[in-house]
Amino acid sequence: MRFFAQVPNINFMAQRKTGLWVSSLLTVAVVLLLAFRGLNFGIDFTGGVLVEVHYQQTVELDNVREALGKGGYERAVVQYFGTSQDVLIRLPPAHDTDQSKVSTAILDALGSEAEGIDLRRVEFVGPQVGQELTEKGGMAMLFAFLGIMAYIAFRFEWKFSVGCVAALVHDVLMTLGFLSLFQVEFDLTTLGGILALIGYSNNETVVIYDRVRENLISLRRASIYEVVNLSINQTLLRSIITHLTTLLVLTALFMLGGASVHSFSVALICGVIVATYSSIYISTGLAILLGIQREDLLPPKEETEKEVV
């Protein structure tokens, strides 16, 4: 435990400009990636049909895809759902097909009577519902950013709030870029992971900001760079422990949680790694770039004079 009691002495602020430039270039690259490649939206957003079936024994996904292809469902997305006997089938919306008969047609294509296949569930999502979810999901993230910005500006100072929100936007964009690059399905659980990431990243930033404010007030002779470096080093070991334990849980969720939480865990694993970087270089680096000073955090003179009297 003595190791965790020692405060490291790493000059993080020496690389602040490099960090900001790298983040800016990556942000531009991610925006272009999202514009041209886009996200792999699930049926929650695009609409369609989801069918879950259960086999009596282990089944190969290639055989399921082949059977569906012969039945006229070449665009079906097939994956295991928890075990190799449970299969989840996702179909894009079909305007010229009676959606209520899709499940029966799928079972016929799979040969349910011969294979002993059981139908577990069927979900239908219309394109209008998907569009509404997309709009509400975007509004949820926007309101989250505005609320956090107002909170940081009220608790600290507006320069800190700009740095905090910039770090949050950076984390969300980097995570979305990762999901787009590897075409991880983006559904409602993934959106929940993105919103959880916003809260997680904000907490890491606030912890550093709290220490920066304390040190700016107590260490009157130290420069802003020395104060920020000291504050990050003082919270570094705490952050490492927090990130590692969080990643352990998310890794276990990714490996053992099944397909229903796959995209959720992937989004958070990527987000936690990016948040470790952004809470050090983006949030504090931008605050320094905007000219944060000790006087911005000192209490007003009238209050201090009353306390002395």
Backbone hydrogen bonds, N-H to C=O, Kabsch-Sander energy under -0.5 kcal/mol:
donor,donor_aa,acceptor,acceptor_aa,energy
5,A,1,M,-0.8
5,A,2,R,-0.5
6,Q,2,R,-0.8
6,Q,3,F,-0.7
12,F,10,I,-1.7
14,A,11,N,-0.8
15,Q,12,F,-1.7
16,R,13,M,-1.2
19,G,15,Q,-2.6
20,L,16,R,-2.3
21,W,17,K,-2.3
22,V,18,T,-2.7
23,S,19,G,-2.3
24,S,20,L,-2.2
25,L,21,W,-2.4
26,L,22,V,-2.5
27,T,23,S,-2.4
28,V,24,S,-2.1
29,A,25,L,-2.3
30,V,26,L,-2.5
31,V,27,T,-2.4
32,L,28,V,-2.2
33,L,29,A,-2.2
34,L,30,V,-2.9
35,A,31,V,-2.0
36,F,32,L,-2.3
37,R,33,L,-2.8
38,G,33,L,-1.4
40,N,184,V,-0.6
41,F,39,L,-1.5
42,G,186,F,-2.6
45,F,42,G,-1.6
46,T,42,G,-2.2
47,G,43,I,-1.6
48,G,125,V,-3.1
49,V,91,L,-2.2
50,L,123,E,-2.7
51,V,89,I,-2.9
52,E,121,R,-2.4
53,V,87,V,-2.5
54,H,118,D,-2.6
55,Y,85,Q,-3.2
56,Q,115,E,-0.6
59,V,84,S,-1.9
64,V,60,E,-1.5
65,R,61,L,-2.7
66,E,62,D,-2.3
67,A,63,N,-2.1
68,L,64,V,-2.4
69,G,65,R,-2.6
70,K,66,E,-2.0
71,G,67,A,-1.2
72,G,69,G,-1.3
73,Y,68,L,-3.0
76,A,73,Y,-1.2
77,V,90,R,-2.8
78,V,76,A,-0.6
79,Q,88,L,-1.8
81,F,83,T,-0.8
81,F,86,D,-2.4
83,T,81,F,-1.0
86,D,83,T,-0.7
87,V,53,V,-2.6
87,V,85,Q,-0.5
88,L,79,Q,-3.4
89,I,51,V,-3.3
89,I,87,V,-0.5
90,R,77,V,-2.7
91,L,49,V,-3.0
97,T,94,A,-0.9
99,Q,97,T,-0.8
101,K,98,D,-1.7
102,V,99,Q,-1.3
105,A,101,K,-2.1
106,I,102,V,-2.5
107,L,103,S,-2.3
108,D,104,T,-2.1
109,A,105,A,-2.2
110,L,106,I,-2.1
111,G,107,L,-0.9
112,S,107,L,-2.2
115,E,111,G,-2.5
116,G,112,S,-1.5
117,I,112,S,-1.7
118,D,54,H,-2.5
120,R,52,E,-2.8
120,R,118,D,-0.6
121,R,52,E,-1.3
123,E,50,L,-2.6
125,V,48,G,-2.6
130,G,126,G,-1.9
131,Q,127,P,-2.3
132,E,128,Q,-2.1
133,L,129,V,-2.3
134,T,130,G,-2.1
135,E,131,Q,-2.2
136,K,132,E,-2.5
137,G,133,L,-2.6
138,G,134,T,-2.2
139,M,135,E,-2.3
140,A,136,K,-2.2
141,M,137,G,-1.8
142,L,138,G,-2.1
143,F,139,M,-2.7
144,A,140,A,-1.8
145,F,141,M,-2.2
146,L,142,L,-2.4
147,G,143,F,-2.6
148,I,144,A,-2.2
149,M,145,F,-2.4
150,A,146,L,-2.3
151,Y,147,G,-2.1
152,I,148,I,-2.7
153,A,149,M,-2.2
154,F,150,A,-2.0
155,R,151,Y,-2.6
156,F,152,I,-3.1
160,F,157,E,-0.9
161,S,157,E,-1.7
162,V,158,W,-2.1
163,G,159,K,-1.7
164,C,160,F,-2.5
165,V,161,S,-2.5
166,A,162,V,-2.4
167,A,163,G,-1.9
168,L,164,C,-2.1
169,V,165,V,-2.9
170,H,166,A,-2.2
171,D,167,A,-2.4
172,V,168,L,-2.5
173,L,169,V,-2.7
174,M,170,H,-2.6
175,T,171,D,-2.1
176,L,172,V,-2.7
177,G,173,L,-2.7
178,F,174,M,-2.0
179,L,175,T,-2.4
180,S,176,L,-2.4
181,L,177,G,-2.6
182,F,178,F,-2.0
183,Q,180,S,-0.5
184,V,179,L,-2.0
186,F,40,N,-3.0
187,D,185,E,-0.7
191,L,187,D,-2.1
192,G,188,L,-2.2
193,G,189,T,-1.8
194,I,190,T,-2.1
195,L,191,L,-2.3
196,A,192,G,-2.2
197,L,193,G,-2.1
198,I,194,I,-1.7
199,G,195,L,-1.6
200,Y,196,A,-2.3
201,S,197,L,-3.1
202,N,198,I,-2.1
203,N,199,G,-1.9
204,E,200,Y,-1.8
205,T,201,S,-2.0
206,V,202,N,-2.5
207,V,203,N,-1.9
208,I,204,E,-1.5
209,Y,205,T,-2.6
210,D,206,V,-2.7
211,R,207,V,-1.6
212,V,208,I,-2.5
213,R,209,Y,-2.6
214,E,210,D,-2.1
215,N,211,R,-2.5
216,L,212,V,-2.4
217,I,213,R,-1.6
218,S,214,E,-2.1
219,L,215,N,-2.8
220,R,218,S,-1.1
222,A,219,L,-0.5
227,V,223,S,-2.2
228,V,224,I,-2.3
229,N,225,Y,-2.4
230,L,226,E,-2.4
231,S,227,V,-2.4
232,I,228,V,-2.5
233,N,229,N,-2.3
234,Q,230,L,-2.2
235,T,231,S,-1.4
236,L,232,I,-0.7
237,L,233,N,-0.6
239,S,235,T,-2.3
240,I,236,L,-2.6
241,I,237,L,-2.2
242,T,238,R,-2.1
243,H,239,S,-3.0
244,L,240,I,-2.6
245,T,241,I,-2.3
246,T,242,T,-2.1
247,L,243,H,-2.7
248,L,244,L,-2.2
249,V,245,T,-1.8
250,L,246,T,-2.5
251,T,247,L,-2.6
252,A,248,L,-2.1
253,L,249,V,-2.2
254,F,250,L,-2.5
255,M,251,T,-2.4
256,L,252,A,-2.5
257,G,253,L,-1.7
261,V,258,G,-0.9
262,H,259,A,-1.0
263,S,259,A,-0.5
265,S,261,V,-2.3
266,V,262,H,-2.2
267,A,263,S,-2.3
268,L,264,F,-1.9
269,I,265,S,-2.5
270,C,266,V,-2.2
271,G,267,A,-2.2
272,V,268,L,-2.9
273,I,269,I,-1.7
274,V,270,C,-2.1
275,A,271,G,-2.8
276,T,272,V,-1.5
277,Y,273,I,-1.0
278,S,274,V,-2.6
279,S,275,A,-2.2
280,I,277,Y,-0.9
281,Y,277,Y,-2.5
282,I,278,S,-0.9
283,S,278,S,-2.2
285,G,281,Y,-0.6
286,L,282,I,-2.3
287,A,283,S,-1.5
288,I,284,T,-2.2
289,L,285,G,-2.1
290,L,286,L,-2.2
291,G,288,I,-1.4
292,I,287,A,-1.8
296,D,293,Q,-0.9
297,L,294,R,-1.5
298,L,294,R,-0.9
304,T,300,P,-1.7
305,E,301,K,-2.6
306,K,302,E,-2.0
307,E,303,E,-1.8
308,V,304,T,-1.9
309,V,305,E,-2.2
